[in-house]
Amino acid sequence: MKRLSFSDKTVLYLGGNIAQSLLSLAQGIILVRLLNRHDYGTFQQVMLLTSAIASIAAMSLHQSLYYFIPKADGKARGIISQTFSSLLLMGVISGGMVYLLRGRLGVGFNNPDLARLAGVFCLFLMSGIPGKVTDVTLISSGRIVSAAVLTVATSTAMLLLTSLPIVLGYGLRLMLICVVAYYLTYFLLAVILIVRTPGGGPSLGLMKTQLIHCLPLALAGAVGMFRSKLDKFIISFFYPPARFAVYSRGAFELPLVAILPWALGNLLIPRFTALHARKDRAGMMALWRTAIRRVALIFFPIFAFSFIFADNLIALLYTESYAEGASVFRIYLCLLPFRLISYRSILQAVGDTRPIFVSTVVGLSVNAALTIALLKTVGFIGPAIAFVCSELVSMGYILSRAGKALNLPFPSLLPWRRMGKLFGIAGLAGAGVYPIKLAGLSEGLTLLIACSAFAPLYLAMITRSKLLEESDRALIKRWGSLSVLLKGLRRSGGEA
């Protein structure tokens, strides 16, 4: 059987992550209709705390596998097992601390229900933190299709585990108990991967090297977590859970925005690492610019359409009771044209992770200062504005350091002219369908007609402008026939 190309594997993996994000979106659409705003806000607070604590406790140890597994040289099992053991210890410690401090969590978040639910989401941490090893190991070992299939399967399970208990008349607590099964799946798969991976046992010397590599990433991850979630924590501290529920439905990034750059960066780091080892700077830049150009082809039209029809989207997805979240959603959308790739991937590939930490400290400082100022002057949307501004500052710093690491000038890292043309075309296409918004139709009908007109208009404009390269057309043609998808699904069993 013909092997899948890296481009096709990339699309398969990105497709799995996009499906995960769409399923998460569907989860929100369903739960806002099944739960009252207080219970939905409580659920969002539980997931916010779980992701924040897990991000800090993991210390980015699992992320280091992207760097060490390609260089393992027969020691892969030892690297994976010592990473898993360390994360298991951190999961137990963090879960225990959450349980001991459960009373203060309830007071700090204006929600006594958090104290009553602490025992449940402690289990999320104990199983979920070591389970982070699973996806990284699959990708770093070249089993990209298996990673994609796993992502879709577990995300589908998560949707069912959160919605079915509520549909059947059970409460929020039982629903969260069911979610433990999601985290346990990744935990058990990590154990299986360790057993089936060849290589020696843990090494103290290698662990020391791994920790040195991870320290900047861990510090950056902790500070970055606070920076990226500061607005949500602030809203939780100053507003009741029902109000936080409204903010959370606006303060989200569209499925592609949240997943595509991050997933693409994860796939590219091992490739960048190998190219850098061969001193192939031209190859790195070619791969980097191609990835940015292809993501821009998708992101720029999504930005234009979503910004114009933001209030229609929020009302349709989450009902009119969450309509106030549209203003927050528009602010978050302003990041979309800039999130074209994980800018830190080059620095991780060359082993220069210290600037990543500096960028997060700078971003957090900007975020905190602006949040304090804007919360008083602007109010409810202030933290969202502060978050977007801090992200842009951080991205700029990372790009400048990536250029320095490769001995390239900052402007040469991005295809500015092509990006400008694409952005202009997306804006013109959006202006062309704007009158549909003024027709007074229902939310669903407005979006259906506008999208049906916008998509072909945008495609016609980029085709006429010759912004689609032959490689793009070939990739679209292969995927249009579904042959790559079917081939990838057949291969997933062999990869595992």
C-alpha positions in Angstrom: 0.0 0.0 0.0 1.3 3.4 -1.0 2.5 5.4 2.0 0.6 8.6 2.9 2.6 11.8 2.3 3.4 14.1 5.2 0.9 16.7 3.8 -1.9 14.1 3.8 -1.0 12.9 7.3 -1.1 16.5 8.4 -4.5 17.1 7.0 -5.8 13.9 8.6 -4.4 14.9 12.0 -5.7 18.5 11.6 -9.0 17.1 10.5 -9.2 15.1 13.7 -8.4 18.1 15.8 -11.0 20.2 14.0 -13.5 17.5 14.5 -12.6 17.6 18.2 -13.2 21.3 18.3 -16.5 21.0 16.5 -17.7 18.3 18.9 -16.7 20.6 21.8 -18.7 23.4 20.1 -21.6 21.0 19.8 -21.2 20.2 23.5 -21.7 23.8 24.4 -24.7 24.2 22.1 -26.4 21.2 23.7 -25.5 22.0 27.3 -26.8 25.6 27.3 -30.2 24.2 26.3 -30.1 21.4 29.0 -28.7 23.3 31.9 -29.7 26.6 33.5 -27.1 29.3 33.4 -25.9 28.8 36.9 -25.2 25.0 36.4 -23.6 25.7 33.0 -21.5 28.4 34.5 -20.5 25.9 37.2 -19.5 23.3 34.6 -17.4 25.9 32.8 -15.7 26.8 36.1 -14.8 23.2 36.8 -13.3 22.7 33.3 -11.5 26.1 33.6 -9.9 25.0 36.9 -9.1 21.5 35.6 -7.3 22.8 32.5 -5.5 25.6 34.4 -4.2 23.3 37.2 -3.2 20.5 34.8 -1.3 23.0 32.6 0.8 24.1 35.6 1.2 20.7 37.2 2.4 19.0 34.0 5.4 21.4 33.8 5.4 20.8 30.0 7.1 17.5 30.5 4.9 15.8 27.9 5.7 18.6 25.4 9.4 17.7 25.7 8.7 14.4 24.1 8.3 16.2 20.7 12.0 17.0 21.1 13.4 13.8 22.8 11.5 11.0 21.1 12.9 11.8 17.5 16.4 11.7 19.1 15.7 8.7 21.4 18.1 6.3 19.6 16.6 3.2 21.3 15.7 4.8 24.6 12.1 5.8 23.8 10.5 3.6 26.4 12.6 5.1 29.2 11.8 8.6 28.1 8.1 8.0 27.9 7.9 6.0 31.2 9.8 8.5 33.3 7.6 11.3 31.8 4.5 9.4 32.6 5.6 8.6 36.2 6.5 12.2 36.9 3.2 13.4 35.6 1.3 10.8 37.6 3.0 12.1 40.8 2.1 15.6 39.9 -1.5 14.6 39.2 -1.9 13.0 42.6 -0.3 16.0 44.3 -2.5 18.5 42.5 -5.6 16.5 43.0 -5.0 16.2 46.7 -4.3 19.9 47.0 -7.5 20.8 45.2 -9.5 18.6 47.6 -7.9 20.1 50.7 -8.6 23.7 49.4 -12.1 23.0 48.1 -13.7 25.4 50.5 -11.6 28.3 49.4 -12.3 27.5 45.8 -16.0 27.9 46.4 -15.6 31.2 48.1 -13.1 32.6 45.6 -15.3 31.8 42.6 -18.5 32.9 44.2 -19.9 29.4 43.8 -20.3 27.0 46.8 -21.1 24.2 44.4 -17.4 24.0 43.5 -16.6 22.8 47.0 -19.1 20.0 46.7 -17.8 18.9 43.3 -14.1 19.1 44.2 -13.8 15.4 44.9 -14.9 14.6 41.4 -12.7 16.9 39.4 -9.7 15.8 41.5 -10.0 12.5 39.6 -9.8 14.6 36.3 -6.3 15.7 37.4 -5.1 12.4 38.7 -5.8 10.6 35.5 -5.7 13.5 33.0 -2.3 14.8 33.7 -0.3 11.6 33.1 -2.7 10.9 30.2 -1.2 13.9 28.4 1.7 11.5 27.3 -0.6 9.6 24.9 -1.2 12.0 22.1 2.4 13.4 22.2 3.9 9.9 22.0 1.8 8.9 19.0 2.7 12.0 17.1 6.4 11.9 17.9 6.5 8.3 16.9 5.0 9.0 13.5 1.6 7.5 14.2 -0.2 10.6 13.2 -3.3 8.9 11.8 -3.8 6.9 15.0 -3.6 10.2 16.9 -6.3 11.6 14.7 -8.6 8.6 15.1 -8.1 8.7 18.9 -8.9 12.4 19.1 -12.2 12.0 17.2 -13.2 8.9 19.1 -12.5 10.3 22.6 -14.1 13.7 21.7 -17.3 11.9 20.6 -17.3 10.0 23.9 -16.9 13.3 25.8 -19.9 14.7 24.0 -22.0 11.7 25.0 -20.7 11.6 28.6 -21.7 15.2 29.2 -25.0 15.3 27.5 -26.6 11.9 28.0 -26.7 12.0 31.9 -28.5 15.4 31.7 -30.9 14.2 29.0 -31.7 11.2 31.2 -32.6 13.5 34.1 -29.4 13.1 36.3 -27.6 16.1 37.7 -24.4 17.9 37.1 -22.5 15.8 39.7 -23.2 12.5 37.9 -22.4 14.0 34.6 -18.9 15.0 35.9 -18.4 11.5 37.3 -19.1 10.1 33.8 -16.5 12.5 32.4 -13.8 10.7 34.4 -14.0 7.9 31.9 -12.7 10.3 29.2 -9.5 11.1 31.2 -9.1 7.4 32.2 -9.0 6.4 28.5 -5.9 8.5 27.9 -4.3 7.3 31.1 -4.7 3.6 30.1 -3.6 4.2 26.6 -0.4 5.8 27.9 0.3 2.7 29.9 -0.2 0.5 26.8 2.1 2.7 24.7 4.8 2.4 27.3 4.6 -1.4 27.4 4.6 -1.7 23.6 7.4 0.8 22.9 10.9 -0.7 22.6 13.8 0.7 24.5 15.4 0.7 28.0 14.2 2.0 31.3 14.2 5.4 32.9 17.6 7.2 33.2 18.4 9.8 35.9 20.9 11.5 33.5 18.3 11.7 30.8 15.7 12.9 33.2 18.0 15.8 34.2 18.5 16.8 30.6 14.8 16.6 30.1 14.0 18.8 33.1 16.6 21.4 31.9 14.9 21.4 28.5 11.4 21.7 30.1 12.1 24.4 32.7 11.7 27.3 30.4 8.7 25.6 28.8 7.1 24.9 32.2 7.6 28.4 33.4 6.2 29.7 30.1 3.3 27.3 30.3 2.4 28.4 33.8 2.6 32.1 33.1 1.0 31.6 29.7 -1.9 29.7 31.3 -2.6 32.7 33.6 -2.3 35.1 30.6 -4.7 33.1 28.4 -7.2 32.5 31.1 -6.9 35.6 33.2 -10.0 37.2 31.7 -12.1 34.2 32.6 -10.7 34.1 36.1 -11.4 37.8 36.6 -15.0 37.4 35.4 -15.5 34.4 37.7 -14.2 36.4 40.7 -16.3 39.5 40.1 -19.5 38.1 38.6 -21.8 35.2 39.6 -21.7 31.8 37.7 -24.7 32.7 35.5 -22.8 35.8 34.3 -19.6 33.9 33.7 -21.7 31.5 31.6 -22.6 34.3 29.2 -19.0 35.6 29.0 -17.6 32.1 28.4 -19.9 31.7 25.3 -18.4 34.8 23.8 -14.8 34.3 25.0 -14.0 31.4 22.8 -12.1 30.9 19.6 -13.7 29.2 16.6 -12.9 25.5 16.2 -10.2 26.1 13.5 -8.6 29.0 15.4 -8.1 27.1 18.6 -6.9 23.9 17.0 -5.3 24.4 13.6 -2.2 26.4 14.5 -1.5 24.4 17.7 -1.9 21.0 16.0 0.1 22.1 13.0 2.9 23.4 15.2 3.0 20.0 17.0 3.4 18.2 13.7 6.0 20.6 12.4 8.3 20.6 15.5 9.8 17.1 14.7 10.3 18.1 11.1 11.9 21.4 12.0 14.1 19.6 14.5 15.4 17.2 11.8 15.9 20.1 9.3 17.7 22.2 11.8 20.0 19.3 12.7 21.0 19.1 9.0 21.4 22.9 9.0 18.7 23.2 6.3 17.4 26.7 7.1 15.9 27.0 3.6 13.9 23.8 4.1 12.6 25.1 7.5 11.5 28.4 6.0 9.8 26.7 3.0 7.8 24.4 5.3 7.0 27.4 7.6 5.8 29.7 4.9 3.8 27.1 3.2 2.0 26.3 6.4 1.3 29.9 7.1 0.0 30.6 3.6 -2.4 27.6 3.7 -3.8 28.5 7.1 -4.3 32.1 6.0 -6.4 30.8 3.0 -8.8 29.4 5.6 -8.6 31.8 8.5 -9.0 35.2 6.7 -12.4 34.4 5.2 -13.6 32.9 8.4 -12.7 36.1 10.2 -14.5 38.3 7.8 -17.7 36.3 7.8 -17.8 35.7 11.5 -17.0 39.3 12.5 -19.9 40.6 10.3 -22.4 37.9 11.5 -21.2 37.5 15.1 -24.5 38.4 16.8 -26.4 36.0 14.5 -23.9 33.2 15.3 -24.1 33.6 19.0 -27.9 33.8 19.1 -28.2 30.7 16.8 -25.7 28.6 18.7 -26.5 29.5 22.3 -30.0 31.1 22.2 -30.9 34.8 22.8 -30.2 34.5 26.5 -26.5 34.5 25.7 -26.7 37.2 23.1 -24.6 39.6 25.1 -21.6 37.3 24.5 -21.5 38.5 20.9 -19.5 41.6 21.8 -16.9 39.5 23.6 -16.9 37.1 20.6 -16.0 39.9 18.2 -13.1 40.9 20.3 -11.7 37.4 20.5 -12.1 37.2 16.7 -9.5 39.9 16.2 -6.8 37.3 17.1 -7.8 35.1 14.2 -5.8 36.8 11.4 -2.7 36.5 13.5 -3.0 32.9 14.7 -1.7 31.4 11.6 0.8 29.0 13.2 2.3 28.2 16.6 5.1 30.8 16.4 7.0 29.1 19.2 7.5 25.9 17.2 10.8 27.1 15.6 12.2 28.0 19.0 11.3 24.6 20.4 12.8 22.9 17.3 16.2 24.6 17.7 16.2 24.0 21.5 16.0 27.7 22.4 13.0 27.7 24.8 14.0 30.6 27.1 12.4 33.3 24.9 9.1 31.4 25.1 9.1 32.1 28.9 10.0 35.7 28.4 7.2 36.2 25.9 4.6 34.8 28.4 5.9 37.0 31.2 5.6 40.1 28.9 2.2 39.0 27.8 0.9 38.4 31.3 2.2 41.8 32.5 0.4 43.5 29.6 -2.7 41.5 30.2 -2.8 42.2 34.0 -2.2 45.9 33.6 -4.8 46.3 30.9 -7.4 44.1 32.7 -7.2 46.2 35.8 -7.6 49.4 33.8 -10.3 48.3 31.4 -12.4 46.4 33.9 -13.0 49.8 35.6 -13.5 51.8 32.5 -15.0 49.4 29.9 -16.6 46.8 32.2 -17.7 43.4 31.1 -15.7 43.3 27.8 -12.5 44.9 29.3 -10.8 41.6 30.2 -11.4 40.3 26.6 -9.7 43.4 25.1 -6.8 43.1 27.5 -6.4 39.4 26.5 -6.2 40.1 22.8 -3.7 42.9 23.2 -1.4 40.8 25.4 -1.5 37.9 22.8 -0.4 40.3 20.0 2.5 41.6 22.1 3.6 38.1 22.9 3.4 36.9 19.3 5.5 39.8 18.1 8.2 39.0 20.6 8.3 35.3 19.7 8.6 36.1 16.0 11.5 38.5 16.6 13.3 35.8 18.6 12.6 33.1 16.1 14.1 35.3 13.4 17.2 35.9 15.5 17.6 32.1 16.2 17.6 31.5 12.4 19.7 34.6 11.7 16.9 36.0 9.6 15.3 39.5 9.6 11.9 39.6 11.3 10.0 40.7 8.2 11.2 37.8 6.2 9.5 35.2 8.4 6.0 36.0 7.1 4.7 36.3 3.5 3.3 39.8 4.1 2.3 40.6 0.5 0.4 37.4 -0.1 -1.3 37.7 3.3 -2.3 41.3 2.6 -3.9 40.2 -0.7 -5.8 37.3 1.0 -7.0 39.6 3.8 -8.3 42.2 1.3 -10.1 39.6 -0.8 -11.8 38.2 2.3 -12.9 41.7 3.4 -14.3 42.4 -0.1 -16.2 39.1 0.0 -17.6 40.0 3.4 -18.7 43.4 2.2 -20.5 41.7 -0.7 -22.8 39.7 1.6 -23.3 42.3 4.3 -26.7 43.4 2.9 -28.1 40.0 3.7 -27.7 40.9 7.4 -30.0 43.8 7.0 -32.8 41.8 5.4 -34.5 41.0 8.8 -34.5 37.3 8.3 -34.2 34.7 11.1 -30.8 33.9 12.4 -30.5 30.5 10.8 -31.8 31.7 7.4 -29.5 34.7 7.5 -26.4 32.6 8.1 -27.4 30.0 5.5 -28.0 32.5 2.7 -24.9 34.6 3.6 -22.6 31.5 3.8 -24.0 30.1 0.6 -23.1 33.4 -1.2 -19.9 34.1 0.7 -18.0 30.8 0.1 -18.3 30.7 -3.7 -17.6 34.5 -4.0 -14.4 34.1 -1.9 -13.2 31.0 -3.9 -13.9 32.7 -7.2 -11.9 35.8 -6.1 -8.8 33.9 -4.8 -8.9 31.7 -7.9 -9.0 34.7 -10.2 -6.2 36.4 -8.2 -4.0 33.2 -8.6 -3.5 32.8 -4.9 -4.2 29.1 -5.0 -1.0 27.2 -6.0 -0.9 23.9 -7.9 0.1 22.1 -4.7 -3.0 23.5 -3.0 -5.2 22.4 -5.9 -3.7 18.9 -5.9 -4.3 18.6 -2.1 -7.9 19.7 -2.5 -8.5 17.3 -5.4 -7.1 14.3 -3.4 -9.2 15.2 -0.4 -12.3 15.9 -2.5 -12.2 12.3 -3.7 -12.1 11.1 0.0 -9.4 8.6 -1.1 -6.8 9.9 1.4 -9.3 9.8 4.2 -10.2 6.2 3.5 -6.6 5.2 3.1 -5.7 6.9 6.4 -8.4 5.1 8.3 -7.2 1.8 6.9 -3.7 2.6 8.0 -4.6 3.7 11.5 -4.8 0.1 12.7 -1.4 -0.7 11.3 0.2 2.4 13.0 -1.1 1.5 16.4 
